[in-house]
């Protein structure tokens, strides 16, 4: 019995040793490493690289803490999938829990937001915790306790090396995604995956590995373009502890262009769960609080430092720095100096690592993209920005050059060459970088900012020097295509060079410290004072159904018709002369052909589109109940009629869009004149849903019936007056007839106009048919109306893009059928007296109408 008792004691002692109890001899902890090659790094956690595995000493005091996981690319075989230094996505928030002998990695779902109890009922805390518990992502068996029993050892190799949507090293948007049109399916291949190394820092740990992928590319998510393309990527997998002391939140406001994170709030009593929005911003606090409160200009306690890539082309460096640090002008207005700083990568500093998430960087990223990219990491609990990086691509230079040339070559002779001067290129770089830096500061685009500038003021040297081309650099801006040659000689600005008036308001609202207890009241008062100035207003980005004429990309001025007239004047001169202006060094016509194409595109897809938004246009603003102003204002009827006459008038002469001399020396192609005319006609008919929406919300509506009749009278005016038709007139009538015939079928559905959730789109529901998506959208709207659902709180509180409109097909078939009959009667009454080509034209029209009747 004595021997049995001793045996059991030894056995039990062995069991305790598994859980890390310090024993004499070889403990379980020591057995994990004895006789093996071990690489160890100490920091937030202690990491061991052992036999191709990552063993982590996970401190028990970190259990339950929020941690952010992300990846950063070190090298890649195809930079169309991501560039060196680029972080992936927005990161995933994990929290780790110990349950018996395992550690659970639980993932927090970002779109649900965190939940917070602000009521006095503490019992709610437990209920919220149970109903909002993060989902189990992975479990790790506890291998041992550390000798001091303050941490457990777990094998987290799979956490870092497996590929999931939470741990992908690839950014959502990359060159191969083709502006979001191509879906990339990354399939990791374990046999092509290798662990490279480990690192540990005070607030994060890093595992570096190479992973091999087979990548499929699908156009619009369905059409296979490429299959199993081999891609290898070396990336840092980063797990970072979120700040234990959270930044003080600032409640976001939809009237100001700031990003946001959301949180679900339980207030108790009869109130239902509410969604609150916190502004995204850096933790900018004065180093000298007393001095700051006494009006002294002070430095921030922790400035925002961007480290500039050492391989960045030297000619760009000054303008990149100027673009980022341009924002310091606005920070000085609120009492801070040198808030944003750009410094080069430290030389000889072995501790500096550009992929360390503690460093914000500006990386040179050779790639075909012509835009800049940025990545911003945010504490989802408070909105604090933790890291921001900017990626600058080679094609930026080509984009700036061509944009400057095709917009200003008529007004500015200095750009009539293949290359811009360093200063001209630098101005473009500064503007693009300043806008991207604004995103990194937590701001969002304000594409309506240019619409507050009077068009004629864009021709004024003194005005553009003081105010620029737009009230904000957060606008999608182009060069000053309104300016005429005499304006340039007088010194007018051709590009946005500085912050706009709105940008100063934006920085004040987001970053000025507020020491009063009633912060919300102070912020609201600021916004009201901002909005008294037209240059300080923010409007949300456009969505699917374009109904706001003030919101568009790459437009200028408050009057799109006047702006387009100035632009056309410059375009006509440019198209007829660029053949000679850019002859040198362009033997294959590629440069000139591209410039002409850009001018033509700017006319048909930007200028015309911007003007057409007046038809059925509704100006939408973000209004709070105490402001006493309307939330939306329909475009006046007289303005819509003027726009219709203007667009039809443009179609009478579009021959200037083609340079016949240049066309004769290039490959055979159809004149742009014809396609441009067709584009305008299609656009006029496509405005019907917006027109119906506008009419239903206007005191003096421009109804679809009146619009169609006006269109008919204008296009058939010469026929009604027995005038001879030109080729342009005949082409226009045939285009109009084709649209009328296509729209007059009895198959067209009846129509209604209804608001839809923000994330949706507008649908056409065929009459008499069931549509699953339509019914689902309707059900969601019904639930919202009855208060049974909290879908889309961003829409209710004014965040995100402008809401789409649920617009089914407006009932216009009867209008077009009636018009078809009127056209038939009109042409019949005129054909006998017509002669030549006009008579043949009328006979052809009657033939087409008769054929269409036979098909019915």
C-alpha positions in Angstrom: 0.0 0.0 0.0 2.8 2.4 0.7 4.3 1.8 -2.7 0.9 2.4 -4.3 0.5 5.6 -2.4 3.9 6.8 -3.6 3.1 5.9 -7.2 -0.1 7.9 -7.1 1.7 10.9 -5.7 4.2 10.8 -8.6 1.3 10.4 -11.1 -0.6 13.4 -9.7 2.5 15.4 -9.7 2.9 14.7 -13.4 -0.6 15.9 -14.0 0.1 19.2 -12.3 3.3 19.6 -14.3 1.2 19.6 -17.5 -0.4 22.8 -16.2 2.8 24.5 -15.6 3.5 23.9 -11.9 7.2 24.3 -11.3 8.7 20.9 -10.6 12.2 19.6 -10.0 13.6 18.2 -13.2 12.2 18.6 -16.7 8.9 20.6 -16.7 6.3 20.5 -19.4 7.2 24.1 -20.3 10.9 23.1 -20.7 9.9 20.0 -22.7 8.4 22.3 -25.4 11.9 23.7 -26.1 14.6 21.3 -24.9 16.8 20.0 -27.6 15.2 22.2 -30.2 16.3 25.2 -32.1 14.3 28.1 -30.7 14.1 31.8 -31.7 12.5 33.9 -29.0 11.2 37.5 -29.1 9.8 39.4 -26.1 7.3 42.2 -26.1 3.5 42.4 -25.6 3.8 38.6 -25.6 6.7 36.3 -25.7 7.0 34.4 -29.0 9.0 31.3 -29.8 9.7 30.0 -33.3 10.1 26.2 -32.9 10.2 23.6 -35.6 8.2 25.7 -38.1 5.6 26.6 -35.4 4.7 29.8 -33.5 4.4 29.2 -29.8 3.0 32.1 -27.9 3.2 32.9 -24.2 -0.2 34.5 -23.9 -0.4 36.6 -20.7 -3.4 35.9 -18.6 -3.9 39.6 -18.0 -4.5 40.2 -21.7 -7.5 37.8 -21.7 -10.7 39.8 -22.5 -8.8 42.7 -24.0 -9.6 43.9 -27.6 -6.8 43.3 -30.2 -6.6 44.3 -33.8 -5.3 41.8 -36.4 -4.0 43.0 -39.8 -1.4 42.2 -42.4 1.3 44.2 -44.2 2.9 43.1 -47.4 6.7 42.9 -47.4 7.1 41.5 -51.0 4.8 40.1 -53.6 5.0 38.5 -57.0 2.1 40.4 -58.5 1.7 44.0 -57.3 -1.7 44.1 -58.9 -2.8 42.1 -55.8 -1.2 44.6 -53.4 1.8 46.8 -53.1 4.8 46.6 -50.7 4.0 48.1 -47.4 0.2 48.0 -48.0 -2.0 46.9 -45.1 -5.0 44.7 -45.7 -8.5 46.0 -45.2 -9.7 47.6 -42.0 -8.4 44.9 -39.7 -10.3 42.5 -37.5 -10.9 42.9 -33.8 -10.3 39.8 -31.7 -10.7 39.1 -28.0 -9.2 36.0 -26.3 -10.8 34.0 -23.6 -9.7 31.0 -21.5 -12.2 28.2 -21.2 -10.9 25.2 -19.2 -7.8 23.9 -21.0 -8.2 26.0 -24.2 -7.8 29.6 -25.3 -10.5 30.9 -27.6 -9.9 33.6 -30.2 -13.3 35.3 -30.6 -14.0 37.7 -33.5 -16.1 40.8 -33.1 -18.4 41.5 -36.0 -17.8 45.1 -37.0 -21.1 45.9 -38.7 -23.0 45.1 -35.5 -21.0 47.7 -33.6 -20.2 47.4 -29.9 -23.0 47.7 -27.3 -22.9 49.9 -24.3 -25.3 50.3 -21.3 -25.7 53.9 -20.1 -28.7 53.1 -17.9 -28.6 52.7 -14.2 -29.7 49.0 -14.5 -26.5 47.0 -14.0 -28.4 43.8 -14.7 -28.4 44.9 -18.3 -24.7 44.6 -18.5 -24.8 40.8 -18.2 -27.7 40.6 -20.7 -25.8 42.7 -23.3 -22.7 40.6 -22.8 -24.5 37.4 -23.4 -26.4 38.7 -26.4 -23.4 40.4 -28.0 -20.7 37.8 -27.3 -18.0 37.6 -30.0 -18.1 34.5 -32.1 -15.5 31.7 -31.7 -13.0 32.0 -34.5 -10.4 29.5 -33.3 -9.3 27.5 -30.2 -5.8 26.8 -29.0 -5.0 24.0 -26.5 -3.0 25.1 -23.6 0.4 23.4 -23.8 1.8 24.6 -20.5 1.9 27.4 -18.0 5.0 29.7 -17.9 7.2 29.2 -14.9 5.7 32.3 -13.2 2.2 31.1 -14.1 1.4 34.6 -15.5 0.9 33.2 -19.1 0.0 30.1 -20.9 1.8 28.6 -23.9 -0.4 28.0 -27.0 0.4 27.0 -30.6 -1.0 29.9 -32.7 0.7 28.8 -36.0 -2.6 28.2 -37.8 -4.0 31.6 -36.6 -1.2 33.4 -38.4 -0.7 31.1 -41.5 -4.2 30.0 -42.5 -6.1 32.2 -44.9 -9.6 33.5 -44.1 -11.4 36.7 -44.8 -10.3 37.9 -41.3 -6.6 37.2 -41.9 -6.1 37.8 -45.7 -2.9 39.7 -46.5 -4.5 41.3 -49.6 -6.2 44.7 -49.6 -9.8 44.9 -50.8 -9.0 47.4 -53.5 -5.9 46.7 -55.7 -4.8 47.1 -59.3 -6.3 43.7 -60.4 -9.7 44.6 -58.9 -10.2 47.1 -61.8 -12.0 49.8 -59.9 -14.0 47.2 -58.0 -15.3 45.5 -61.1 -13.2 42.3 -60.6 -13.7 40.0 -57.7 -10.4 38.2 -56.7 -10.7 34.8 -55.1 -7.5 33.9 -53.2 -6.9 30.2 -52.5 -4.0 29.6 -50.2 -1.8 26.5 -50.9 -0.4 25.1 -47.7 2.5 23.3 -49.5 3.7 26.7 -50.7 3.5 28.3 -47.3 6.6 28.9 -45.1 7.2 30.6 -41.8 10.0 33.2 -42.0 10.3 34.9 -38.6 8.8 36.5 -35.5 9.0 39.9 -33.8 7.5 41.4 -30.7 7.0 45.0 -29.7 5.5 46.6 -26.6 2.0 46.8 -28.1 2.0 44.2 -30.8 3.5 40.9 -32.1 4.4 40.1 -35.7 4.7 36.8 -37.6 6.3 36.9 -41.0 5.5 34.2 -43.5 5.4 33.6 -47.2 2.2 32.2 -48.6 1.4 30.8 -52.0 -2.0 31.4 -53.6 -3.9 30.3 -56.7 -6.0 33.4 -57.6 -9.1 33.5 -59.7 -10.4 36.7 -61.2 -14.1 37.1 -61.9 -15.6 40.1 -63.7 -18.6 41.3 -61.7 -18.2 38.3 -59.5 -19.4 35.8 -62.2 -17.4 35.9 -65.4 -14.1 34.0 -65.0 -11.2 36.0 -66.5 -8.2 34.2 -65.0 -8.0 31.0 -63.1 -5.4 29.7 -60.6 -2.8 32.5 -61.3 0.2 31.8 -59.1 0.9 34.5 -56.6 3.3 34.5 -53.7 3.3 37.1 -50.9 5.5 37.7 -47.9 3.6 39.5 -45.3 3.7 40.5 -41.6 0.7 39.2 -39.7 0.2 41.7 -36.9 -1.8 41.3 -33.6 -1.9 44.7 -31.8 -3.4 45.5 -28.4 -5.9 48.3 -28.7 -5.4 51.3 -26.3 -6.4 50.4 -22.8 -7.2 54.0 -22.1 -9.7 54.9 -24.8 -9.7 58.3 -26.4 -12.6 60.6 -25.4 -15.3 60.1 -28.1 -16.7 62.9 -30.2 -20.2 62.4 -31.4 -20.3 62.4 -35.2 -22.6 64.8 -37.1 -23.9 64.1 -40.6 -23.6 67.8 -41.5 -19.8 67.5 -41.3 -17.6 65.3 -43.5 -16.0 63.0 -41.0 -15.8 59.3 -40.9 -17.4 57.4 -38.1 -17.6 54.2 -36.1 -20.9 53.2 -34.5 -22.0 51.8 -31.2 -25.3 50.5 -30.0 -26.5 52.3 -26.8 -29.0 51.0 -24.2 -30.5 53.9 -22.4 -33.1 52.1 -20.3 -36.7 52.9 -19.6 -39.0 53.0 -22.6 -36.2 53.9 -25.0 -35.3 51.3 -27.6 -31.7 50.5 -28.5 -30.1 53.4 -30.2 -27.1 53.7 -32.6 -24.6 56.3 -31.8 -21.8 57.4 -34.2 -18.3 58.5 -33.0 -16.1 60.6 -35.3 -12.9 59.1 -36.5 -9.9 61.3 -35.5 -6.4 61.2 -34.0 -5.8 61.8 -30.3 -4.6 65.3 -30.6 -4.1 66.9 -27.2 -2.1 70.0 -26.2 1.3 69.3 -24.6 0.8 72.4 -22.5 -2.9 72.5 -21.5 -2.7 75.6 -19.5 -0.9 77.5 -22.2 -3.3 76.3 -24.8 -6.3 77.4 -22.8 -4.7 80.8 -22.4 -4.4 81.2 -26.2 -0.8 80.1 -26.7 0.2 78.2 -29.8 1.3 74.8 -28.6 2.5 71.5 -30.0 0.5 68.4 -29.6 1.4 65.9 -27.0 1.8 63.3 -29.7 2.1 64.6 -33.3 1.0 62.7 -36.4 4.2 61.6 -38.0 4.4 60.2 -41.5 7.6 58.5 -42.5 8.5 59.1 -46.1 9.9 56.2 -48.2 13.6 56.5 -48.9 13.1 55.3 -52.5 10.5 57.9 -53.3 11.5 59.8 -56.5 13.4 62.9 -55.3 11.4 65.3 -57.5 8.2 64.4 -55.7 9.4 64.6 -52.1 8.9 68.4 -51.6 5.4 68.3 -53.0 4.4 65.2 -51.0 5.6 66.9 -47.8 3.8 70.1 -48.8 0.5 68.3 -49.5 0.5 66.5 -46.1 1.7 69.5 -44.1 -0.8 71.8 -45.8 -3.2 70.7 -43.1 -1.0 72.4 -40.5 -2.5 75.7 -41.6 -5.9 74.7 -40.3 -4.4 73.2 -37.1 -2.7 76.6 -36.4 -6.1 78.3 -36.5 -7.2 76.1 -33.6 -4.0 76.7 -31.6 -1.8 73.8 -32.6 1.5 73.9 -34.4 3.3 71.2 -36.3 0.6 68.6 -35.8 1.2 66.8 -39.0 4.9 66.0 -39.9 6.6 64.3 -42.7 10.1 62.9 -42.0 12.3 60.6 -44.1 12.8 56.9 -43.2 15.5 57.0 -40.4 18.9 56.0 -41.7 20.9 53.6 -39.6 18.1 53.0 -37.2 17.9 49.2 -36.9 14.8 49.4 -34.8 12.7 51.2 -37.4 10.5 49.0 -39.5 8.2 50.5 -42.1 5.7 47.7 -41.8 5.4 48.1 -38.0 1.8 49.3 -37.4 3.1 51.8 -34.9 4.5 53.9 -37.8 2.4 55.8 -40.3 4.2 55.8 -43.7 4.1 57.2 -47.2 5.3 54.4 -49.5 6.4 54.5 -53.1 4.3 51.7 -54.7 5.1 51.1 -58.4 1.8 50.1 -60.0 -0.5 50.9 -62.9 -3.1 52.8 -60.7 -3.3 56.5 -61.4 -4.9 57.3 -58.1 -3.4 57.3 -54.6 -4.4 54.8 -52.0 -4.4 55.0 -48.2 -5.1 52.7 -45.3 -6.4 53.9 -42.0 -6.7 51.8 -38.8 -9.2 52.9 -36.2 -10.1 51.8 -32.7 -13.7 50.8 -33.3 -14.6 51.5 -29.7 -13.8 55.2 -29.8 -13.0 56.2 -33.4 -9.4 56.9 -32.5 -7.1 56.7 -35.6 -4.1 54.5 -34.7 -2.3 54.3 -38.0 -2.6 55.8 -41.5 -0.5 55.2 -44.5 -0.5 56.6 -48.1 0.7 54.6 -51.2 1.8 56.6 -54.2 1.8 55.0 -57.6 3.8 55.7 -60.8 0.7 56.4 -63.0 -0.1 59.4 -60.8 2.3 61.4 -62.9 0.6 60.4 -66.2 -2.8 61.2 -64.7 -1.7 64.6 -63.5 0.0 65.4 -66.8 -2.9 64.5 -69.0 -5.5 66.1 -66.7 -3.6 69.4 -66.8 -3.1 69.2 -70.6 -6.5 68.4 -71.8 -8.2 70.8 -69.5 -5.9 73.8 -69.9 -4.0 73.5 -73.1 -6.1 76.2 -74.8 -5.7 78.7 -72.0 -2.2 77.9 -71.0 0.4 77.6 -73.8 3.1 76.3 -71.4 1.5 72.9 -71.3 1.6 72.3 -75.0 4.5 69.8 -74.7 4.9 66.2 -73.7 6.1 67.0 -70.1 5.0 69.4 -67.5 7.5 71.5 -65.7 8.5 70.4 -62.2 6.4 73.1 -60.6 3.3 72.2 -62.7 3.7 68.5 -61.8 4.4 69.4 -58.2 1.2 71.4 -57.9 -0.8 68.3 -59.1 1.1 66.0 -56.6 0.4 68.4 -53.7 -3.3 68.5 -54.5 -3.7 64.8 -54.7 -1.6 64.1 -51.6 -3.5 66.8 -49.6 -6.8 65.1 -50.4 -5.4 61.6 -49.4 -3.9 63.1 -46.2 -7.4 64.4 -45.4 -8.7 60.8 -45.5 -5.9 59.8 -43.2 -7.1 62.5 -40.8 -10.5 61.0 -40.6 -12.3 63.2 -43.1 -14.4 62.0 -46.1 -14.9 63.4 -49.6 -17.0 66.5 -50.1 -17.8 66.3 -53.9 -20.2 69.2 -53.7 -17.6 71.7 -52.5 -16.9 73.1 -56.0 -20.6 73.8 -56.6 -20.6 76.8 -54.3 -18.1 78.7 -56.3 -19.6 81.2 -58.9 -18.5 80.2 -62.4 -17.3 83.6 -63.4 -15.2 83.8 -60.2 -13.2 80.9 -61.6 -11.9 83.4 -64.2 -10.8 85.9 -61.6 -7.1 85.9 -60.6 -7.8 87.5 -57.2 -10.6 85.2 -56.3 -8.8 82.0 -57.2 -5.7 83.1 -55.4 -7.7 83.5 -52.2 -10.3 80.7 -52.5 -9.0 78.3 -55.1 -11.3 76.3 -57.4 -13.3 74.7 -54.6 -14.2 75.2 -51.0 -12.4 72.0 -50.1 -9.4 69.9 -51.1 -11.6 66.9 -50.2 -13.5 67.4 -53.4 -12.6 65.4 -56.5 -11.1 68.3 -58.4 -9.9 68.8 -61.9 -8.0 71.7 -63.4 -9.6 75.0 -64.2 -11.3 74.3 -67.5 -13.4 77.4 -67.2 -10.4 79.8 -67.5 -9.8 81.5 -70.8 -6.4 82.5 -72.3 -6.8 86.1 -71.2 -7.5 84.9 -67.6 -4.3 82.9 -67.5 -2.4 85.9 -68.7 -4.0 87.9 -65.8 -2.8 85.2 -63.3 -5.8 83.1 -62.6 -5.1 79.8 -60.8 -5.5 76.6 -62.8 -5.3 74.1 -59.9 -6.4 74.0 -56.3 -3.2 74.9 -54.4 -4.3 75.3 -50.8 -6.9 74.2 -48.3 -10.4 75.6 -48.9 -12.6 77.5 -46.4 -14.5 74.3 -45.6 -11.3 72.5 -44.6 -10.6 75.0 -41.8 -14.1 74.4 -40.4 -13.6 70.7 -40.7 -10.4 70.7 -38.7 -11.9 72.9 -36.0 -14.9 70.7 -35.6 -12.9 67.5 -35.4 -9.8 68.5 -33.5 -10.3 71.6 -31.4 -10.4 70.5 -27.7 -13.6 71.3 -25.9 -13.4 71.7 -22.1 -17.0 72.6 -21.5 -19.2 69.8 -20.2 -21.9 70.3 -22.9 -19.7 69.3 -25.8 -22.6 68.4 -28.1 -24.1 71.8 -27.7 -20.7 73.4 -28.5 -20.3 71.3 -31.6 -23.8 72.0 -32.8 -23.3 75.7 -32.4 -20.1 75.5 -34.4 -21.9 73.8 -37.3 -24.7 76.4 -37.3 -22.1 79.1 -37.6 -20.3 77.2 -40.3 -23.5 76.8 -42.3 -24.2 80.5 -42.4 -21.3 80.6 -44.9 -22.1 78.8 -48.1 -18.4 77.8 -48.5 -18.5 75.7 -45.3 -21.3 73.2 -46.2 -20.9 69.5 -46.6 -23.1 67.3 -48.8 -22.9 63.5 -48.9 -21.6 61.6 -51.9 -23.9 60.6 -54.7 -25.4 57.1 -54.9 -27.2 55.1 -57.6 -30.0 57.4 -58.7 -28.4 60.8 -59.4 -30.8 63.5 -58.5 -28.7 66.2 -56.9 -27.1 68.5 -59.6 -24.6 70.0 -57.1 -23.0 66.6 -56.4 -20.7 65.3 -59.0 -17.1 64.3 -59.6 -14.6 66.6 -61.5 -17.1 69.5 -62.0 -16.6 73.2 -61.3 -18.8 76.1 -60.5 -22.4 76.7 -59.4 -23.8 76.8 -63.0 -23.1 73.7 -65.1 -24.5 75.3 -68.3 -22.3 78.4 -68.0 -19.3 76.2 -67.0 -19.8 73.9 -70.0 -20.1 76.8 -72.4 -16.7 78.0 -71.3 -15.3 74.5 -71.5 -16.7 73.9 -75.0 -15.1 77.1 -76.1 -11.7 75.8 -74.9 -12.4 72.3 -76.2 -13.1 73.5 -79.8 -9.7 75.3 -80.0 -7.9 72.4 -78.4 -9.2 69.7 -80.7 -8.5 71.7 -83.8 -4.9 72.6 -82.7 -3.5 69.8 -80.6 -2.6 67.9 -83.7 0.2 70.5 -84.2 0.8 71.4 -80.5 1.8 67.9 -79.6 3.4 66.7 -82.9 6.9 66.6 -81.5 7.8 63.2 -80.1 4.4 61.6 -81.0 5.2 59.6 -84.2 2.5 57.0 -83.5 -0.2 59.6 -82.5 -0.7 57.8 -79.2 -0.3 60.9 -77.1 -2.6 63.1 -79.2 -5.1 60.3 -79.7 -5.4 59.9 -75.9 -5.7 63.7 -75.3 -8.5 63.9 -77.9 -10.3 60.9 -76.3 -10.1 62.5 -72.9 -11.6 65.8 -74.2 -14.4 63.9 -75.9 -15.0 61.8 -72.8 -15.1 64.9 -70.6 -17.8 66.4 -72.8 -20.1 63.4 -73.2 -19.6 61.7 -69.9 -18.9 64.6 -67.5 -20.0 68.0 -68.9 -23.3 66.8 -70.4 -24.1 64.5 -67.5 -23.5 67.3 -65.0 -25.9 69.6 -67.0 -28.5 66.9 -67.4 -28.8 66.5 -63.6 -30.8 69.8 -63.6 -33.7 67.8 -65.2 -35.5 66.2 -62.3 -32.8 67.6 -60.0 -33.3 67.9 -56.3 -30.8 69.6 -54.0 -30.5 67.7 -50.8 -29.0 69.1 -47.6 -28.5 67.6 -44.1 -30.8 69.5 -41.8 -31.6 69.2 -38.1 -35.1 69.9 -36.8 -34.1 73.1 -35.1 -32.6 74.8 -38.2 -35.9 75.8 -39.8 -34.9 75.0 -43.3 -36.1 72.5 -45.9 -34.2 69.2 -46.3 -34.5 69.3 -50.1 -35.3 71.8 -52.8 -36.4 70.7 -56.3 -34.7 72.5 -59.2 -37.1 75.2 -60.5 -39.3 74.3 -63.5 -37.9 77.1 -65.6 -34.4 75.9 -65.0 -35.3 72.3 -66.1 -36.9 73.6 -69.2 -33.9 75.8 -70.0 -31.6 72.7 -69.5 -33.7 70.7 -72.0 -33.5 73.4 -74.6 -29.8 73.7 -74.0 -29.0 70.0 -74.4 -31.1 69.7 -77.6 -29.4 72.8 -79.0 -26.0 71.3 -78.4 -26.9 68.4 -80.6 -27.4 70.7 -83.6 -23.6 71.1 -83.9 -21.2 68.5 -82.5 -19.0 68.4 -85.5 -16.3 70.2 -83.6 -15.7 67.0 -81.5 -13.8 65.5 -84.5 -10.5 66.6 -86.0 -11.0 65.5 -89.6 -7.3 66.1 -90.5 -6.1 63.9 -87.6 -8.7 61.2 -88.2 -7.5 60.8 -91.8 -4.0 59.8 -90.6 -5.1 57.3 -88.0 -7.0 54.0 -88.0 -10.6 54.0 -89.3 -13.1 55.0 -86.7 -16.6 56.4 -86.6 -17.0 60.2 -85.9 -17.7 61.0 -82.3 -20.3 63.5 -83.3 -22.9 60.7 -83.9 -22.2 58.8 -80.7 -22.3 62.0 -78.7 -25.7 62.9 -80.1 -26.9 59.4 -79.3 -25.5 59.8 -75.7 -27.4 63.0 -75.2 -30.7 61.6 -76.4 -30.3 58.5 -74.2 -29.5 60.8 -71.3 -32.6 62.9 -71.9 -34.9 59.8 -71.8 -33.0 58.3 -68.9 -33.9 61.3 -66.7 -37.6 60.2 -66.5 -37.3 58.5 -63.0 -35.6 61.5 -61.5 -38.1 63.8 -63.2 -41.0 61.9 -61.8 -39.5 62.0 -58.3 -38.8 65.8 -58.6 -42.4 66.5 -59.9 -43.9 64.5 -57.0 -42.1 66.7 -54.5 -42.4 70.1 -56.2 -45.0 72.9 -55.7 -44.6 73.9 -59.4 -43.8 70.5 -61.0 -42.3 69.9 -64.4 -44.3 66.7 -65.1 -43.1 63.8 -67.3 -46.1 64.6 -69.6 -45.0 68.2 -70.1 -41.3 67.2 -70.4 -42.1 64.7 -73.2 -44.2 67.2 -75.0 -41.5 69.8 -74.8 -39.0 67.4 -76.1 -41.3 66.5 -79.0 -41.9 70.2 -79.9 -38.2 71.1 -79.9 -37.0 68.2 -82.0 -39.8 68.3 -84.5 -39.9 72.1 -84.7 -38.6 72.4 -88.3 -41.0 69.7 -89.5 -43.9 71.6 -88.0 -42.7 74.8 -89.7 -42.2 73.1 -93.1 -38.5 73.8 -93.0 -35.8 71.9 -94.9 -34.0 69.4 -92.6 -30.2 69.1 -92.3 -28.5 65.8 -91.8 -28.2 66.6 -88.1 -31.9 67.3 -87.8 -32.8 64.0 -89.5 -30.4 62.0 -87.3 -31.8 63.6 -84.2 -35.4 62.8 -85.3 -34.5 59.2 -86.0 -32.8 58.9 -82.6 -35.8 60.4 -80.9 -38.2 58.1 -82.9 -36.2 55.0 -81.9 -36.5 55.9 -78.2 -40.2 56.6 -78.5 -40.9 53.4 -80.2 -38.8 51.4 -77.7 -40.7 53.1 -74.8 -44.2 52.8 -76.2 -44.7 49.1 -75.8 -47.5 47.8 -73.6 -45.0 45.6 -71.7 -43.6 48.5 -69.7 -44.6 48.3 -66.0 -46.5 50.7 -63.9 -44.5 52.9 -61.6 -44.1 54.2 -58.1 -41.3 56.0 -56.3 -40.2 54.9 -52.9 -37.2 55.4 -50.6 -35.0 52.4 -50.2 -32.3 51.5 -47.7 -29.0 53.1 -48.1 -27.2 50.0 -49.2 -29.7 49.2 -51.9 -30.3 50.3 -55.5 -33.2 51.3 -57.6 -35.1 48.5 -59.2 -37.6 48.1 -62.0 -40.3 45.6 -61.1 -42.0 44.3 -64.3 -45.7 44.5 -64.1 -47.4 41.3 -63.2 -44.1 39.6 -62.3 -42.8 38.6 -58.9 -39.3 39.7 -58.0 -37.5 38.2 -55.0 -35.2 41.2 -54.5 -38.2 43.6 -54.8 -40.2 41.7 -52.3 -37.3 41.5 -49.9 -36.7 45.2 -50.1 -40.4 45.9 -49.6 -40.5 43.6 -46.5 -37.5 45.4 -45.0 -39.1 48.8 -45.6 -42.4 47.6 -44.0 -40.5 46.3 -41.0 -38.8 49.7 -40.6 -42.1 51.6 -40.9 -43.6 49.5 -38.2 -40.6 49.9 -35.9 -39.8 46.2 -36.0 -36.4 46.7 -37.5 -33.4 48.9 -37.1 -32.0 48.3 -40.6 -30.0 51.2 -42.0 -29.7 53.7 -39.0 -27.0 55.5 -41.1 -29.8 56.5 -43.5 -32.0 57.8 -40.7 -29.3 59.8 -39.0 -27.8 61.1 -42.2 -24.5 59.1 -42.4 -23.0 57.5 -45.5 -23.8 58.3 -49.1 -26.9 60.0 -50.2 -29.8 57.5 -50.0 -30.9 55.8 -53.2 -34.4 55.9 -54.4 -36.5 52.9 -55.0 -37.8 53.8 -58.4 -39.8 51.3 -60.4 -40.5 52.1 -64.1 -42.6 55.3 -64.4 -45.8 54.7 -66.4 -44.8 56.5 -69.6 -45.9 53.9 -72.2 -49.1 55.8 -72.9 -47.2 59.1 -73.3 -44.9 57.6 -75.8 -47.6 55.8 -77.7 -49.6 59.0 -78.0 -46.4 60.8 -79.2 -45.8 58.1 -81.7 -49.2 58.6 -83.2 -48.7 62.4 -83.2 -45.4 61.9 -85.0 -47.1 59.7 -87.6 -49.9 62.3 -88.2 -47.3 65.1 -88.4 -45.1 63.4 -90.9 -48.1 62.3 -93.0 -49.2 65.9 -93.3 -45.7 67.0 -94.3 -44.4 64.3 -96.6 -46.3 65.3 -99.7 -44.9 68.8 -99.7 -41.3 67.8 -98.8 -38.6 67.4 -101.3 -35.2 65.7 -101.7 -33.6 64.0 -98.7 -36.2 65.4 -96.4 -39.0 63.7 -98.3 -37.1 60.4 -98.2 -36.5 60.8 -94.5 -40.2 61.3 -93.8 -41.1 58.2 -95.9 -38.6 56.2 -94.0 -40.1 57.3 -90.7 -43.6 56.3 -91.8 -42.2 53.0 -92.9 -40.6 52.3 -89.5 -43.8 53.3 -87.7 -45.9 51.0 -89.9 -43.5 48.1 -89.3 -43.7 48.7 -85.6 -47.5 48.5 -85.7 -47.4 45.3 -87.6 -45.2 43.7 -84.9 -47.7 44.8 -82.2 
